[in-house]
Amino acid sequence: MRHLSPRTASVAAASLALAVGAAACAGPKDGGGATSGAAGKPHKGGTLNILNSQPQTDFDPAREYTSGGGNVPSLVFRTLTTRHRANGAAGAKVVPDLATDLGTPNKDATVWTYTLKDGLKYEDGTPITSADIKYGVERSFAAELSGGAPYLRDWLIGGDRYQGPYKDKKGLASIETPDAKTIVFHLNKPEGEFPYLATQTQTTPVPKAKDTGTKYEEHPLSSGPYKVVKNENDGERITLARNPYWSAKTDPERKAYPDRIDVRSGLDSSVINQRLSSSQGADAAAVTTDTNLGPAELAKVTGDRKLAARVGTGHFGYTNYIAFNPKVKPFDNPKVRQAISYAVDRSSVVNAAGGSALAEPATTFLPNQKSFGYTPYDHFPAGKTGDPAKAKQLLKEAGYPKGLTVTLTHSNAKDFETSPEIATALQDALKTAGITVKLKGLEDNDYKDKIKSVATEPGFFLAHWGADWPSGGPFLAPIFDGRQIVKDGANFNTGFLNDSSVNKEIDAINKLTDLNAAAQRWGALDKKIGAQALTVPLFHPVYKRLYGADIKNVVISDWTGVLAVSQVAVK
């Protein structure tokens, strides 16, 4: 997932005529924000319809870049471990899937061993073996099947040189399968969070004899509760039916209530929300896995009690923030960065993001969830509306007694995150502190290219980050580990921080296999880094999505922040 937000699919939501739920669901908060679920006892049967704006392209486990196995993909692809399908904070836990447990590490967490459960079968009735998982991982290294998460390439011994099974018939020696039920991974460095990585679809079993290369996505062999009946136009419409050889006894995480699932994509977001709102005919048994509600829609829904009851609210580990490039003046001066931190009016930023129903103010870089190691801090306390007097004082100390003029780069995309609304709110707030802000809006692709390049990164710009799993590791390391600064590619360490003490602490935490202990250390590290004012956390988004009138058993976890289709019933 990385820097992608479940909210991005609602870019046009503000201009839509309707209203209603999100990268996490609506209703009472539980732990970090989940719904209590639609009322009524769930039953098996019927067809679940999924209405999406973006097609489920590259429906191949090697090519999917998912968190916890994905949403629609996890109906077909099972993995060594997976996310717990539960509301709120409980859903941020990693649990076994094909494996009997979360894996057994050696002393320094450089070797991880997994044992498969008994009775695992594909849709054709053949048994799932450890060799199939090894092969599934190996094919994800093939250039023609690129697109998945990069961690295995980085972590596995020899992964940086391996080119996949089509070019290297010998396979990857750092993955061993001593027997049909055991698989062993040898890593080039300690990684205590390997159980999280094992949730990615690259650990989906693929039998070598059934591999059809780039055509495999048309009919991948199912290890999950549903099999692909039809895949049209590269994921624009996918029809799923029950896998008769899937056993619920081996899979407590997927309920598999519907008999069939029909995924239709390429729809306008306004049309999706209108259809879910009306819930006519088959749309009463429909959900969306990628379209959220925007401010205008929510405003119209709040007055309709029945409609509001069908809005899901959720929280995904995600932070919107201001990024500084300390190589560009005047942001090389810490006091200038601190002054801006004090001048920010988070209330106006939250309003620009759609109001408190869609955004929560942030003073920490890590999301405000326990699994990330959230440790409250506010190094530059400015209250809800900013402290312009403190900001002016710092500017004077920095050598700017008459204020200064800076340029803020942002995207022109209407995403309520890095878009003009947020930039304008910051411009107004900083003006009261004597800081004149010139806005530089770029088309979204140009914006992304510019901020990710070491050569072109602006001094002052809007950014956001989301974690590949609910932990501080994939949240802090890409942004603040100096060894991850990429000079000739996509760089995310925007502050160019290369602090040996930070790098060493990242390595030390990565050795921990106690995920709770690791979380506490990530939180402490976040607090330490935050004092350098390399970013100004602004807000954590809240996601809202609507679901059909006949949908039962709504579950939204803090891992994905979105409705889990594997739990939904339509009867």
Backbone torsions as a table, in degrees:
resi	resn	phi	psi	omega
1	MET	NA	-48.5	176.5
2	ARG	52.6	-124.4	-172.8
3	HIS	-84.2	8.3	-179.1
4	LEU	-88.3	139.6	-178.7
5	SER	-110.6	142.0	173.7
6	PRO	-61.2	-13.5	-177.3
7	ARG	-81.8	-15.1	-171.9
8	THR	-61.9	-24.1	-179.5
9	ALA	-73.1	-9.9	-178.8
10	SER	-102.6	25.3	-176.3
11	VAL	-53.4	-40.6	-175.8
12	ALA	-90.8	5.0	-171.1
13	ALA	-60.0	-33.4	-175.9
14	ALA	-63.7	-27.7	-176.9
15	SER	-93.5	1.5	-177.3
16	LEU	-80.1	161.1	-173.2
17	ALA	-92.8	-5.0	-171.9
18	LEU	-109.1	-136.6	175.3
19	ALA	-179.9	149.7	166.7
20	VAL	143.7	167.4	-162.4
21	GLY	-24.9	-168.1	-144.2
22	ALA	-178.3	177.4	-178.3
23	ALA	-52.5	12.0	174.5
24	ALA	-166.4	165.7	-167.4
25	CYS	-99.2	-178.4	179.5
26	ALA	-104.6	171.0	179.8
27	GLY	113.4	-168.3	-177.3
28	PRO	-64.0	142.3	179.2
29	LYS	-78.1	145.5	179.4
30	ASP	-139.0	104.8	-179.5
31	GLY	76.9	-78.7	179.3
32	GLY	-123.8	-0.7	176.1
33	GLY	119.7	94.4	176.1
34	ALA	-143.3	176.0	179.5
35	THR	-102.5	161.5	177.1
36	SER	-81.3	-10.5	177.9
37	GLY	94.8	152.0	179.0
38	ALA	-66.9	145.6	-175.5
39	ALA	-72.1	159.4	176.7
40	GLY	103.6	139.8	-179.1
41	LYS	-71.9	128.6	-179.1
42	PRO	-75.5	144.0	177.7
43	HIS	-131.3	158.9	178.2
44	LYS	-78.5	151.1	176.2
45	GLY	118.3	168.8	176.4
46	GLY	84.4	-179.4	-179.9
47	THR	-119.5	127.4	174.3
48	LEU	-92.4	127.0	177.4
49	ASN	-103.6	132.0	178.9
50	ILE	-114.5	120.3	-177.9
51	LEU	-107.2	115.2	-174.9
52	ASN	-129.2	157.4	174.9
53	SER	-87.9	-38.8	-177.4
54	GLN	-101.8	132.6	178.5
55	PRO	-67.9	152.6	177.5
56	GLN	-84.5	73.1	-175.4
57	THR	-73.3	162.9	176.3
58	ASP	51.9	54.9	-175.7
59	PHE	-77.8	65.4	-178.9
60	ASP	-134.2	129.8	-176.0
61	PRO	-59.4	-24.5	178.3
62	ALA	-70.9	-28.4	-170.4
63	ARG	-101.2	-13.5	-178.1
64	GLU	-74.8	137.1	173.5
65	TYR	-110.6	94.5	-171.6
66	THR	-122.7	164.8	172.6
67	SER	-112.2	120.2	178.5
68	GLY	71.4	16.0	179.4
69	GLY	100.4	-3.0	178.5
70	GLY	82.4	-179.2	-178.0
71	ASN	-102.2	-73.9	174.3
72	VAL	-64.3	-43.5	178.9
73	PRO	-55.1	-36.8	-175.7
74	SER	-71.5	-6.5	173.1
75	LEU	-75.7	-23.9	-177.7
76	VAL	-110.9	-36.9	-175.1
77	PHE	-105.6	119.4	170.3
78	ARG	-96.9	153.1	-175.1
79	THR	-128.8	172.4	-178.3
80	LEU	-57.8	-46.4	174.5
81	THR	-128.1	172.1	179.7
82	THR	-154.9	176.8	177.2
83	ARG	-83.9	149.1	177.5
84	HIS	-76.4	126.1	179.0
85	ARG	-84.4	88.8	-180.0
86	ALA	-149.4	156.1	180.0
87	ASN	-68.7	145.9	170.1
88	GLY	62.5	-141.9	-173.6
89	ALA	-62.5	-32.4	179.5
90	ALA	-61.5	-27.5	-179.6
91	GLY	-79.6	0.2	177.5
92	ALA	-89.7	3.7	-178.4
93	LYS	-88.2	145.2	173.1
94	VAL	-92.0	137.9	-176.6
95	VAL	-135.6	162.5	178.5
96	PRO	-66.6	152.0	174.8
97	ASP	-127.0	-88.9	173.9
98	LEU	-73.6	-27.5	-178.7
99	ALA	-84.6	159.8	-179.0
100	THR	-77.4	-22.0	-179.5
101	ASP	-153.5	-168.7	-177.5
102	LEU	-82.1	4.1	179.4
103	GLY	104.3	151.5	178.6
104	THR	-111.5	114.6	179.8
105	PRO	-88.1	157.8	167.8
106	ASN	-78.7	-173.1	-171.4
107	LYS	-60.2	-39.1	-177.0
108	ASP	-106.7	16.4	175.3
109	ALA	61.4	31.5	175.3
110	THR	-101.8	-8.8	176.3
111	VAL	-130.6	127.7	179.7
112	TRP	-123.6	129.4	-177.8
113	THR	-116.5	132.7	179.0
114	TYR	-124.4	143.6	174.9
115	THR	-116.4	132.4	-178.4
116	LEU	-80.6	151.5	176.4
117	LYS	-69.3	160.4	174.3
118	ASP	-78.0	150.4	170.9
119	GLY	80.6	16.1	179.8
120	LEU	-81.1	129.2	-178.5
121	LYS	-138.5	154.5	173.0
122	TYR	-82.7	177.3	-179.3
123	GLU	-65.0	-19.7	178.7
124	ASP	-94.7	4.0	176.3
125	GLY	91.6	-7.3	179.0
126	THR	-76.9	149.7	-177.2
127	PRO	-74.0	148.3	174.9
128	ILE	-86.7	130.5	-177.8
129	THR	-121.3	164.9	177.5
130	SER	-63.9	-30.8	178.3
131	ALA	-63.7	-32.3	179.0
132	ASP	-69.2	-36.3	177.9
133	ILE	-70.2	-41.7	176.1
134	LYS	-58.0	-45.9	-179.0
135	TYR	-66.9	-37.4	177.6
136	GLY	-60.7	-41.3	176.8
137	VAL	-66.0	-45.6	-175.8
138	GLU	-61.8	-40.6	-178.1
139	ARG	-68.4	-19.5	177.9
140	SER	-70.6	-10.9	178.0
141	PHE	-87.8	-12.1	-178.3
142	ALA	-68.7	134.5	-177.5
143	ALA	-59.0	-35.9	-178.4
144	GLU	-74.2	-7.8	178.5
145	LEU	-120.6	34.0	-178.0
146	SER	-74.7	165.5	177.2
147	GLY	128.7	-18.7	-179.1
148	GLY	-78.0	178.0	179.6
149	ALA	-62.4	146.8	-174.6
150	PRO	-87.1	-2.3	-169.3
151	TYR	-61.4	-43.1	-178.0
152	LEU	-62.0	-36.7	177.2
153	ARG	-64.1	-35.6	-179.0
154	ASP	-80.1	-34.5	-170.3
155	TRP	-92.3	-37.7	-175.2
156	LEU	-73.7	139.3	176.1
157	ILE	-60.2	126.4	-179.1
158	GLY	82.1	-1.6	-177.6
159	GLY	-64.8	-29.7	-178.7
160	ASP	-71.1	-16.8	-178.6
161	ARG	-109.9	-17.1	-175.1
162	TYR	-72.1	137.6	-176.5
163	GLN	-115.3	15.3	176.6
164	GLY	94.0	163.5	-173.3
165	PRO	-72.1	-16.9	179.3
166	TYR	-73.9	-29.5	178.8
167	LYS	-101.8	-30.9	-177.8
168	ASP	-119.5	95.7	-175.7
169	LYS	-68.1	-19.1	-177.6
170	LYS	-72.9	-22.3	-179.3
171	GLY	85.7	-177.7	-177.4
172	LEU	-96.5	112.2	-174.1
173	ALA	-65.2	-21.5	-178.4
174	SER	-78.2	-0.1	171.6
175	ILE	-116.6	117.5	-178.4
176	GLU	-111.5	146.9	175.3
177	THR	-131.1	81.9	-177.2
178	PRO	-62.0	-24.7	174.1
179	ASP	-153.2	178.5	-172.6
180	ALA	-67.4	-13.7	-177.1
181	LYS	-117.0	2.4	-175.8
182	THR	-122.8	135.4	176.1
183	ILE	-135.6	135.9	-174.1
184	VAL	-125.9	129.0	179.3
185	PHE	-109.2	128.8	178.0
186	HIS	-107.5	118.0	-174.9
187	LEU	-102.7	155.5	-179.6
188	ASN	-88.0	-0.3	177.5
189	LYS	-159.9	158.8	178.7
190	PRO	-63.6	133.2	177.5
191	GLU	-141.1	92.1	-179.8
192	GLY	-68.8	-15.4	-178.5
193	GLU	-98.6	20.2	178.7
194	PHE	-55.8	-34.5	176.9
195	PRO	-57.6	-31.3	175.9
196	TYR	-68.8	-45.2	-179.5
197	LEU	-62.0	-32.8	-178.5
198	ALA	-67.3	-4.7	174.8
199	THR	-83.5	-14.9	-178.1
200	GLN	-68.9	148.9	-173.8
201	THR	-64.8	-10.7	177.5
202	GLN	-64.7	-17.7	176.6
203	THR	-92.4	12.4	173.8
204	THR	-69.5	134.6	178.2
205	PRO	-69.2	136.9	175.1
206	VAL	-134.6	114.8	178.5
207	PRO	-70.4	129.0	-175.4
208	LYS	-55.4	-38.4	-176.8
209	ALA	-67.6	-20.3	-177.9
210	LYS	-103.7	2.5	-178.9
211	ASP	-73.5	124.0	178.4
212	THR	-112.9	22.9	176.5
213	GLY	65.3	-130.4	-177.0
214	THR	-68.8	-14.3	178.0
215	LYS	-89.1	-5.3	-177.3
216	TYR	-59.9	-30.0	-178.6
217	GLU	-62.9	-22.9	-179.0
218	GLU	-69.9	-32.9	175.5
219	HIS	-153.1	73.9	176.5
220	PRO	-68.0	145.3	-179.3
221	LEU	-74.7	121.9	-173.6
222	SER	-76.9	137.2	169.8
223	SER	-113.7	-2.2	-177.7
224	GLY	-103.6	-169.2	-175.3
225	PRO	-73.0	-14.9	-179.3
226	TYR	-127.9	150.3	176.3
227	LYS	-116.8	156.3	-179.8
228	VAL	-80.5	120.8	175.4
229	VAL	-90.1	-40.0	-178.5
230	LYS	-153.3	139.4	174.6
231	ASN	-131.4	106.5	-175.0
232	GLU	-105.9	139.3	174.3
233	ASN	52.4	49.4	176.8
234	ASP	52.2	55.0	172.6
235	GLY	90.4	2.9	179.4
236	GLU	-66.2	-36.9	172.4
237	ARG	-138.4	121.8	178.8
238	ILE	-122.8	127.8	177.7
239	THR	-111.1	127.7	-179.3
240	LEU	-117.6	143.7	174.7
241	ALA	-130.9	167.8	-176.6
242	ARG	-61.4	140.4	170.4
243	ASN	-89.2	110.1	-174.3
244	PRO	-65.5	-16.0	-177.7
245	TYR	-100.1	1.3	174.4
246	TRP	-74.3	137.6	-178.7
247	SER	-117.5	122.2	178.3
248	ALA	-62.9	-23.9	179.8
249	LYS	-64.0	-28.2	179.9
250	THR	-94.8	-2.7	-170.5
251	ASP	-141.9	81.1	-179.9
252	PRO	-74.3	-8.9	-174.8
253	GLU	-89.7	-15.0	-178.9
254	ARG	-118.9	121.0	-177.2
255	LYS	-80.3	-36.1	177.6
256	ALA	53.7	53.9	178.9
257	TYR	-72.4	-51.1	-177.0
258	PRO	-67.2	151.8	175.5
259	ASP	-78.2	-34.8	-178.6
260	ARG	-136.5	155.4	176.0
261	ILE	-133.5	127.4	-177.9
262	ASP	-116.7	112.5	-178.3
263	VAL	-102.6	117.6	178.0
264	ARG	-117.9	130.0	-176.1
265	SER	-125.2	178.7	-179.2
266	GLY	83.1	15.1	-178.7
267	LEU	-92.5	147.5	175.1
268	ASP	-68.2	140.5	-176.5
269	SER	-60.1	-33.6	179.1
270	SER	-68.1	-36.8	178.3
271	VAL	-66.4	-41.4	179.1
272	ILE	-58.6	-49.7	-177.8
273	ASN	-67.6	-33.6	176.5
274	GLN	-65.9	-42.6	-179.5
275	ARG	-67.4	-41.1	178.5
276	LEU	-67.0	-37.2	179.3
277	SER	-65.0	-46.8	-178.4
278	SER	-71.1	-36.0	179.0
279	SER	50.8	47.6	178.1
280	GLN	-89.5	135.5	176.9
281	GLY	57.9	-128.8	-177.2
282	ALA	-64.8	-21.2	-179.0
283	ASP	-69.3	-15.4	176.1
284	ALA	-67.6	-24.7	178.9
285	ALA	-105.6	42.0	-175.8
286	ALA	-123.6	153.4	173.9
287	VAL	-138.5	173.0	170.5
288	THR	-126.8	144.1	177.4
289	THR	-109.0	5.3	-179.4
290	ASP	-145.5	5.1	-175.8
291	THR	-120.5	119.2	-177.0
292	ASN	-102.2	172.7	177.0
293	LEU	-96.8	142.9	176.5
294	GLY	-102.9	-179.7	-176.0
295	PRO	-57.0	-45.1	-177.0
296	ALA	-64.3	-40.6	179.7
297	GLU	-66.0	-44.6	-179.4
298	LEU	-60.8	-39.0	-179.7
299	ALA	-60.3	-34.4	-179.1
300	LYS	-81.1	-25.0	-176.9
301	VAL	-81.3	-30.9	-173.5
302	THR	-59.9	-23.7	-179.5
303	GLY	-86.6	-2.7	-179.1
304	ASP	-114.2	102.2	-173.6
305	ARG	-59.7	-42.7	-178.3
306	LYS	-66.7	-39.9	179.6
307	LEU	-69.5	-41.7	-179.7
308	ALA	-62.3	-28.2	179.5
309	ALA	-70.4	-14.2	179.1
310	ARG	-106.3	26.1	175.8
311	VAL	-107.2	126.2	177.4
312	GLY	-94.2	141.3	179.8
313	THR	-123.3	131.0	-178.9
314	GLY	-148.5	169.5	-178.3
315	HIS	-130.4	130.1	178.0
316	PHE	-117.3	147.6	-178.6
317	GLY	-66.5	97.6	-169.0
318	TYR	-155.6	140.0	-179.8
319	THR	-135.5	132.7	171.9
320	ASN	-100.8	135.9	-172.0
321	TYR	-153.7	165.7	169.2
322	ILE	-90.6	134.8	176.6
323	ALA	-112.1	141.2	176.2
324	PHE	-113.4	143.2	169.5
325	ASN	-104.9	102.7	-175.5
326	PRO	-70.0	-1.4	175.5
327	LYS	-87.5	-7.2	-179.1
328	VAL	-109.6	126.4	177.3
329	LYS	-70.0	145.9	3.7
330	PRO	-91.9	13.8	-172.9
331	PHE	-79.1	-0.3	171.9
332	ASP	-74.5	-15.0	178.9
333	ASN	-92.5	114.4	-178.7
334	PRO	-56.1	-32.1	-177.8
335	LYS	-69.6	-29.0	174.4
336	VAL	-67.3	-43.6	178.9
337	ARG	-64.4	-39.4	177.6
338	GLN	-65.8	-39.6	179.5
339	ALA	-59.9	-44.2	178.6
340	ILE	-64.7	-37.6	177.9
341	SER	-59.8	-40.0	178.9
342	TYR	-74.1	-30.6	-174.0
343	ALA	-78.1	-20.4	-175.4
344	VAL	-63.3	132.2	175.9
345	ASP	-102.2	97.6	-175.6
346	ARG	-69.1	-26.1	177.7
347	SER	-63.1	-43.6	179.9
348	SER	-69.8	-33.2	177.7
349	VAL	-66.7	-44.5	178.0
350	VAL	-60.5	-42.2	177.6
351	ASN	-62.2	-39.5	178.9
352	ALA	-67.4	-26.0	179.3
353	ALA	-85.3	1.9	177.4
354	GLY	116.5	1.6	179.3
355	GLY	96.9	174.7	-173.9
356	SER	-65.3	-17.8	177.6
357	ALA	-74.0	-19.5	-176.0
358	LEU	-118.7	-3.2	-178.1
359	ALA	-154.9	142.2	176.7
360	GLU	-118.9	130.4	-178.0
361	PRO	-60.0	144.6	-177.3
362	ALA	-126.4	136.9	171.1
363	THR	-120.4	-4.4	177.0
364	THR	-114.1	150.5	178.1
365	PHE	-73.6	-41.9	177.0
366	LEU	-67.6	144.9	175.5
367	PRO	-61.3	156.0	-175.7
368	ASN	-85.8	59.5	178.0
369	GLN	-132.8	143.2	-174.9
370	LYS	-58.2	-39.8	-174.8
371	SER	-62.3	-25.9	178.8
372	PHE	-82.5	-12.3	-176.4
373	GLY	90.2	23.7	-176.5
374	TYR	-46.0	120.9	177.9
375	THR	-124.8	110.6	-176.2
376	PRO	-60.1	134.2	171.8
377	TYR	-159.6	157.2	175.0
378	ASP	-150.0	90.4	-175.3
379	HIS	-68.2	-22.8	-177.2
380	PHE	-130.4	69.1	-172.2
381	PRO	-64.7	117.3	-177.8
382	ALA	-123.3	10.1	-178.4
383	GLY	69.8	-166.9	-177.3
384	LYS	-76.2	-26.8	-171.5
385	THR	-116.9	9.3	178.0
386	GLY	93.7	162.8	179.4
387	ASP	-129.3	80.8	-177.1
388	PRO	-62.1	-30.7	-179.9
389	ALA	-64.9	-44.3	178.0
390	LYS	-64.9	-38.0	179.9
391	ALA	-63.7	-43.5	179.0
392	LYS	-62.8	-39.0	178.7
393	GLN	-61.0	-44.8	-179.8
394	LEU	-67.4	-36.7	177.8
395	LEU	-64.1	-39.2	177.7
396	LYS	-62.6	-44.2	178.6
397	GLU	-64.3	-28.1	-179.4
398	ALA	-83.2	-4.8	178.8
399	GLY	99.5	17.8	179.5
400	TYR	-125.8	65.0	-176.7
401	PRO	-64.4	-22.9	-179.6
402	LYS	-102.5	15.6	-179.3
403	GLY	86.7	-173.7	179.0
404	LEU	-154.5	166.7	178.9
405	THR	-116.9	131.0	-178.9
406	VAL	-133.8	164.7	177.9
407	THR	-114.8	128.6	179.1
408	LEU	-105.9	119.0	179.2
409	THR	-91.5	135.3	-179.7
410	HIS	-146.7	172.2	177.2
411	SER	-91.5	151.4	175.4
412	ASN	-89.5	-3.4	178.8
413	ALA	-64.9	139.7	-178.8
414	LYS	-84.4	70.9	-175.9
415	ASP	-109.7	-0.7	-179.7
416	PHE	59.8	23.8	-178.5
417	GLU	-128.8	-59.1	179.1
418	THR	-118.1	22.2	-169.6
419	SER	-97.3	176.9	-175.6
420	PRO	-55.0	-34.7	-178.7
421	GLU	-59.9	-44.1	-179.5
422	ILE	-68.7	-43.7	-179.0
423	ALA	-60.5	-42.1	-179.2
424	THR	-66.4	-38.9	177.7
425	ALA	-61.5	-40.8	178.1
426	LEU	-68.9	-39.1	178.3
427	GLN	-58.0	-44.9	-179.4
428	ASP	-65.7	-42.1	-177.8
429	ALA	-67.2	-44.7	-177.1
430	LEU	-69.2	-24.8	178.3
431	LYS	-61.2	-35.8	-179.3
432	THR	-69.0	-16.8	179.1
433	ALA	-99.9	8.7	179.0
434	GLY	84.5	16.5	179.4
435	ILE	-109.3	113.8	177.6
436	THR	-86.9	122.6	-176.4
437	VAL	-109.9	120.0	172.3
438	LYS	-93.9	131.7	-177.1
439	LEU	-94.6	134.6	177.1
440	LYS	-123.8	97.6	-179.8
441	GLY	-90.0	135.1	179.9
442	LEU	-122.5	151.0	171.4
443	GLU	-60.0	148.1	-166.6
444	ASP	-55.4	-44.2	-179.8
445	ASN	-64.5	-40.5	178.1
446	ASP	-65.1	-40.1	178.7
447	TYR	-60.1	-48.1	-178.5
448	LYS	-63.3	-43.0	179.6
449	ASP	-62.5	-41.3	-175.2
450	LYS	-67.9	-45.5	-174.8
451	ILE	-76.9	-17.4	-178.8
452	LYS	-93.3	-4.5	-178.0
453	SER	-101.2	128.7	177.9
454	VAL	-58.2	-35.9	-175.6
455	ALA	-74.1	-27.5	-173.0
456	THR	-118.1	1.1	-175.3
457	GLU	-58.6	127.7	179.2
458	PRO	-68.9	171.7	178.8
459	GLY	-83.1	-22.2	-169.1
460	PHE	-151.7	111.0	-174.9
461	PHE	-155.4	165.8	178.7
462	LEU	-91.2	141.9	-178.3
463	ALA	-148.3	171.2	174.4
464	HIS	-153.9	161.6	-178.2
465	TRP	-150.6	138.0	175.2
466	GLY	-129.2	146.1	-174.1
467	ALA	-87.5	149.4	176.3
468	ASP	-74.6	-19.7	171.7
469	TRP	-155.6	160.9	-172.4
470	PRO	-76.6	76.4	179.2
471	SER	-153.3	158.3	178.6
472	GLY	-70.0	-21.2	-176.7
473	GLY	-58.2	-62.8	-179.5
474	PRO	-72.1	-0.5	176.8
475	PHE	-95.2	-46.2	-175.2
476	LEU	-88.1	-40.7	-172.7
477	ALA	-59.6	-47.8	-179.0
478	PRO	-62.8	-26.8	-175.4
479	ILE	-91.5	-29.9	-170.8
480	PHE	-127.1	-2.7	177.0
481	ASP	-83.6	116.4	-176.8
482	GLY	-60.9	-24.4	-179.7
483	ARG	-76.9	-9.0	178.6
484	GLN	-99.9	9.0	174.1
485	ILE	-68.3	123.2	-177.5
486	VAL	-107.9	115.6	-175.9
487	LYS	-84.9	-26.8	-175.9
488	ASP	-122.2	35.7	179.8
489	GLY	-167.2	-158.7	-179.0
490	ALA	-73.8	114.1	-179.3
491	ASN	-107.8	132.8	179.9
492	PHE	-111.9	-10.3	176.4
493	ASN	-79.9	77.8	-170.4
494	THR	-66.9	-27.9	179.8
495	GLY	-89.7	1.9	179.9
496	PHE	51.0	37.7	179.1
497	LEU	-73.1	125.6	175.5
498	ASN	-137.2	71.2	-175.6
499	ASP	-99.2	118.9	-175.9
500	SER	-59.5	-34.7	-180.0
501	SER	-68.9	-35.4	176.9
502	VAL	-69.1	-45.5	179.5
503	ASN	-60.3	-42.3	180.0
504	LYS	-65.3	-39.1	179.5
505	GLU	-67.9	-37.2	175.6
506	ILE	-59.8	-44.7	178.5
507	ASP	-62.9	-40.3	-178.7
508	ALA	-65.7	-41.5	180.0
509	ILE	-68.3	-37.0	-179.5
510	ASN	-62.1	-19.8	179.1
511	LYS	-79.0	-17.2	-175.4
512	LEU	-76.6	129.8	174.5
513	THR	-99.5	-8.2	172.7
514	ASP	-84.3	102.3	-172.5
515	LEU	-66.8	-29.7	177.0
516	ASN	-68.9	-41.9	177.4
517	ALA	-65.2	-39.4	178.4
518	ALA	-62.6	-40.6	-179.0
519	ALA	-59.8	-42.5	178.9
520	GLN	-61.8	-38.5	179.6
521	ARG	-70.3	-37.6	177.6
522	TRP	-62.4	-40.2	179.3
523	GLY	-63.2	-41.7	178.9
524	ALA	-65.8	-37.5	178.9
525	LEU	-67.6	-39.6	176.8
526	ASP	-57.5	-44.7	179.8
527	LYS	-62.7	-40.3	-179.9
528	LYS	-64.8	-46.5	-178.3
529	ILE	-67.0	-36.9	-177.1
530	GLY	-58.6	-27.5	-178.8
531	ALA	-66.8	-17.8	-179.3
532	GLN	-83.3	-6.0	176.5
533	ALA	53.9	43.7	175.4
534	LEU	-84.0	-15.5	175.0
535	THR	-140.4	161.7	170.0
536	VAL	-122.7	100.8	177.2
537	PRO	-59.3	134.5	-178.1
538	LEU	-109.2	-58.4	-179.4
539	PHE	-160.7	157.8	172.3
540	HIS	-105.3	124.6	-178.5
541	PRO	-70.3	152.1	172.9
542	VAL	-114.6	136.0	-173.7
543	TYR	-107.8	138.0	-177.4
544	LYS	-127.0	128.3	177.6
545	ARG	-138.0	146.9	178.2
546	LEU	-96.0	148.4	174.0
547	TYR	-134.6	160.0	-174.9
548	GLY	-65.5	162.0	-173.4
549	ALA	-66.7	-24.1	-177.5
550	ASP	-97.8	6.1	-177.8
551	ILE	-76.6	131.8	179.0
552	LYS	-119.0	159.3	172.2
553	ASN	60.8	58.5	178.4
554	VAL	-79.8	122.9	179.0
555	VAL	-126.8	126.5	-179.6
556	ILE	-134.2	116.9	-174.8
557	SER	-98.2	165.1	174.2
558	ASP	-79.3	-2.2	176.3
559	TRP	-77.6	-52.2	-177.6
560	THR	-103.0	-27.8	-176.2
561	GLY	72.7	10.1	-178.4
562	VAL	-129.7	160.1	179.2
563	LEU	-58.3	131.1	-179.1
564	ALA	-86.9	110.1	-175.8
565	VAL	-67.2	-20.9	179.9
566	SER	-70.9	-11.7	-178.7
567	GLN	-104.0	-15.2	-170.5
568	VAL	-72.5	140.5	171.2
569	ALA	-121.5	153.9	179.6
570	VAL	-117.6	8.2	178.4
571	LYS	-131.6	NA	NA
